[in-house]
Amino acid sequence: MGTILASIYWLTQAGSLLFPGTALTDPEFAGRTPYIGGVVPMNQLTIEIVFLTLVAVGFFLEWRALKRAPEHAPEGATGT
């Protein structure tokens, strides 16, 4: 559930890029777009890919940890 909530913002941002004529940077910053390593532009698409990847990695790591955890009820649980 937490993964869904964390990714909703970034997924809606990515969906906004589907509208025709949508720019990847704000017009006032178009000429000042920084580049990562001189190659990859630091625009909205780059940021979305990074954060959605981080959410996916976090989900996978937590899923794997939960899968390996021993199945037992917490102390004091009666099962009712």
Backbone bond lengths (Angstrom), bond angles and torsions (degrees), N, CA, C in turn:
res aa  C-N    CA-C-N  psi(-1)  N-CA   C-N-CA  omega(-1)  CA-C   N-CA-C  phi
1 M - - - 1.447 - - 1.534 110.79 -
2 G 1.333 114.94 -41.07 1.461 118.80 179.77 1.522 112.19 -63.16
3 T 1.323 116.89 -35.08 1.456 120.81 178.95 1.521 110.54 -65.37
4 I 1.312 116.19 -40.68 1.470 120.04 178.75 1.517 110.11 -62.89
5 L 1.327 116.53 -46.59 1.462 120.08 -179.81 1.528 111.74 -63.55
6 A 1.330 116.28 -39.04 1.468 119.89 -179.51 1.521 112.15 -69.25
7 S 1.321 117.07 -28.83 1.462 119.49 -176.07 1.523 114.19 -94.18
8 I 1.326 118.68 -13.12 1.475 120.29 -177.18 1.527 111.58 -57.44
9 Y 1.327 116.97 -46.62 1.468 119.87 -178.87 1.529 111.25 -57.96
10 W 1.329 116.10 -47.35 1.462 119.67 -176.36 1.520 111.65 -70.51
11 L 1.324 117.68 -33.47 1.470 120.17 177.55 1.527 111.51 -68.34
12 T 1.327 117.33 -38.27 1.471 118.90 177.32 1.524 110.63 -68.99
13 Q 1.317 116.95 -35.53 1.468 119.91 175.57 1.527 110.76 -63.37
14 A 1.325 116.54 -42.27 1.462 120.49 179.49 1.526 110.07 -64.85
15 G 1.321 117.35 -37.74 1.460 120.97 178.63 1.519 112.45 -64.04
16 S 1.318 117.53 -29.30 1.464 120.11 -179.87 1.523 111.72 -67.41
17 L 1.328 117.11 -21.19 1.468 120.01 179.36 1.529 112.29 -73.52
18 L 1.330 117.25 -11.23 1.465 120.52 -179.54 1.525 112.57 -78.02
19 F 1.323 117.82 -15.59 1.458 120.65 178.63 1.530 109.80 -72.01
20 P 1.339 117.28 137.42 1.464 120.53 -178.79 1.531 111.61 -61.11
21 G 1.302 115.45 137.81 1.464 121.52 176.06 1.515 114.50 80.08
22 T 1.308 118.50 8.41 1.458 121.31 179.37 1.527 109.71 -74.70
23 A 1.330 114.89 129.17 1.461 119.86 179.13 1.530 109.71 -89.83
24 L 1.321 116.63 154.79 1.458 121.55 179.14 1.524 112.41 -84.51
25 T 1.324 117.51 -12.40 1.460 122.27 176.66 1.518 108.68 -135.23
26 D 1.319 116.19 159.18 1.460 120.37 175.81 1.529 108.87 -67.86
27 P 1.336 117.18 144.31 1.468 119.89 -176.20 1.530 113.61 -56.55
28 E 1.323 118.00 -35.85 1.469 119.37 -177.88 1.528 112.73 -71.66
29 F 1.349 117.11 -14.35 1.459 120.57 179.37 1.530 112.34 -112.20
30 A 1.313 117.88 7.24 1.467 121.49 -173.98 1.533 112.49 -59.20
31 G 1.306 117.91 -37.87 1.460 120.74 -178.72 1.512 113.82 -83.34
32 R 1.328 117.21 -7.42 1.460 120.82 -176.22 1.523 111.92 -118.01
33 T 1.313 118.14 33.74 1.457 121.83 -179.53 1.522 109.80 -73.37
34 P 1.340 117.63 120.19 1.468 119.36 177.18 1.532 110.74 -75.17
35 Y 1.303 115.69 154.99 1.460 121.55 179.44 1.518 110.07 -119.59
36 I 1.332 116.26 141.47 1.456 122.13 177.23 1.525 107.39 -88.97
37 G 1.299 116.77 116.23 1.464 121.29 -178.54 1.519 112.27 66.92
38 G 1.315 117.51 17.86 1.455 121.29 -179.59 1.522 114.06 73.74
39 V 1.335 117.55 6.73 1.457 120.92 -174.84 1.526 112.47 -122.81
40 V 1.331 117.59 -52.58 1.466 122.50 -174.14 1.526 109.88 -91.62
41 P 1.347 117.62 120.04 1.465 119.11 179.61 1.526 110.94 -70.91
42 M 1.318 116.57 140.15 1.465 122.06 178.70 1.525 108.01 -89.86
43 N 1.338 115.53 81.11 1.456 120.47 179.84 1.526 109.31 -120.24
44 Q 1.328 116.67 -173.20 1.459 121.38 -176.35 1.526 112.66 -58.88
45 L 1.309 117.39 -40.71 1.461 121.04 -179.12 1.525 111.39 -63.35
46 T 1.317 117.27 -42.96 1.462 121.57 179.23 1.526 110.56 -62.65
47 I 1.325 116.62 -44.22 1.462 121.19 -179.86 1.529 110.74 -63.79
48 E 1.334 116.70 -41.96 1.468 120.28 179.55 1.528 111.52 -63.71
49 I 1.305 116.51 -43.03 1.471 119.92 179.02 1.520 110.59 -61.86
50 V 1.331 117.47 -42.94 1.467 121.10 -179.98 1.520 110.80 -63.00
51 F 1.337 117.76 -48.70 1.459 119.81 -175.87 1.524 112.80 -71.80
52 L 1.319 118.91 -37.38 1.464 119.93 176.03 1.525 111.17 -66.60
53 T 1.325 116.70 -33.95 1.464 120.25 175.17 1.528 110.51 -65.84
54 L 1.335 117.12 -42.21 1.464 120.32 177.69 1.524 111.72 -62.81
55 V 1.322 117.37 -40.07 1.468 120.78 177.68 1.527 110.02 -64.35
56 A 1.330 117.24 -43.28 1.461 120.97 -179.91 1.533 111.11 -64.86
57 V 1.318 118.02 -41.93 1.470 121.34 178.37 1.526 109.93 -64.82
58 G 1.323 117.42 -42.94 1.464 120.74 177.72 1.516 111.90 -60.81
59 F 1.331 116.29 -41.78 1.461 120.37 177.49 1.522 110.77 -62.21
60 F 1.318 116.22 -46.64 1.464 120.04 -178.85 1.521 112.02 -62.02
61 L 1.332 117.20 -43.31 1.462 120.30 -179.68 1.527 111.45 -64.70
62 E 1.318 117.43 -41.83 1.460 120.07 179.26 1.526 111.11 -69.82
63 W 1.310 117.62 -39.47 1.467 121.85 177.82 1.531 109.95 -60.78
64 R 1.326 115.91 -43.71 1.458 120.63 179.57 1.528 111.22 -65.29
65 A 1.339 116.77 -40.10 1.463 120.22 179.08 1.530 110.68 -66.25
66 L 1.318 117.56 -40.80 1.459 120.42 178.79 1.525 111.53 -67.88
67 K 1.323 116.03 -34.65 1.459 120.66 179.71 1.531 111.08 -66.66
68 R 1.328 116.96 -33.74 1.469 121.67 -178.83 1.525 112.60 -84.26
69 A 1.328 117.91 -17.64 1.468 121.17 -176.90 1.520 109.89 -67.11
70 P 1.325 116.59 141.34 1.470 119.00 178.26 1.523 110.82 -66.15
71 E 1.304 115.31 141.35 1.459 121.32 179.55 1.523 108.70 -83.22
72 H 1.298 117.42 109.37 1.459 120.67 174.18 1.524 109.09 -155.04
73 A 1.304 114.48 154.75 1.458 120.31 179.17 1.519 108.97 -79.68
74 P 1.344 117.30 149.05 1.455 119.72 176.31 1.532 110.82 -62.39
75 E 1.318 116.33 154.30 1.459 119.94 179.32 1.517 110.01 -60.62
76 G 1.316 115.59 138.60 1.453 120.58 178.88 1.502 114.06 88.53
77 A 1.336 117.97 -5.55 1.462 120.79 179.60 1.518 108.97 -75.49
78 T 1.319 116.20 135.81 1.446 119.96 -177.96 1.526 112.63 -99.97
79 G 1.310 116.52 -13.22 1.460 119.79 179.23 1.513 113.52 84.50
80 T 1.318 117.57 13.55 1.475 119.06 179.04 1.490 110.54 -103.56
